[in-house]
Amino acid sequence: MTTGFDKFDDRIHDLAQRENECDGLFEEVKSGNGEKSLRYLALRDSCKELRKEIFKSAMSAGLTRERINTEIKEARNEKTATHARQI
């Protein structure tokens, strides 16, 4: 059974994964792959909504904005390092 923090942690990792994918799509769109722009826009908007939900629930649980940002940054770095090792 997952605890409240596990669910929070899962959502942060989901956000990190989405944001990293969004960054990759943005680079592809900039490189001329315009057909990927709709996916980029949809993903960007979903990231914004998920980030808002994470901050709202985390702050109501007593976490600081700095702590949340640190957790998100660490999750993004983990995803980036994992992706780099796979390549």
N, C-alpha and C positions, 0 to 999 in steps of 0.2 A: 504494500500500500504506500502511495506517495504522500509525503507531507506537503504542507502549503509551500514551503520553501522549494521543494523539488519541482512543483508545478511552476513556480516563479522562475526557477533556474532553467527549466525546459523552455519556457516562453522567451527567456533571454537568448538561449542558444538558437531557437527558431528565428528570432529577430536577426541575430548575427549571421546566420546562414542566408536569410533573405537579403540582408544588406550587402553581403559579399557577392551574391548573385546579381544584385542590382548594379553594383559597381562594375562587374564584368559586362553586363548588358550595356551600360552607359558607354564603356570603352568601345564596344562593338558598334554602337550607334554612331559614336564620334568617328569611327573608322569607315563609315559609309554603309553599314548594314542597317539601313533605315527600316527594314521589315521587322526588326526587333524592337522598334520604338514603342509599339503598343504594349508589349510584354513589359518593357522597362517602366512605362508610365503606371501600369497596373501594379507592378511590384513596388514601385516607389511609394504609391499611395497606401498600399497595404502595410508597408514598413512604418509609415507615419502613424497610421492608426494603431498598429501593434505597439509602437513605442509609447504613444499616449496612454494606452491601456496599462502597459507595464509601469510607467511612472505613477499613474493614478493609484493603482493597487499597491505598489511598493511604498509610496508615501503614506497611504492610509495605514499601512502595516508598521510605519515608524522608521523606514529607511530614508536616508538623506539622498538628495539629488546627486551628490558627489559619489556616494556608494553605488548608486544605480549606474551612473556613467562608468565607473570603474569596472563593475561587473560586465557591462555591455562591451567595453573595450577589451577586457580579457577574453570574453567569448569570441569576439571577432578575431583576435590574434590567434586563438586556438584553431579556429576554422581556417584561417589563412595558412598557418603552419601545417595543418593536416593536409590541405589542398596542395601545398608546395611539395610535401613529401610524396604525394600520390603521382605527381608529374615526374 
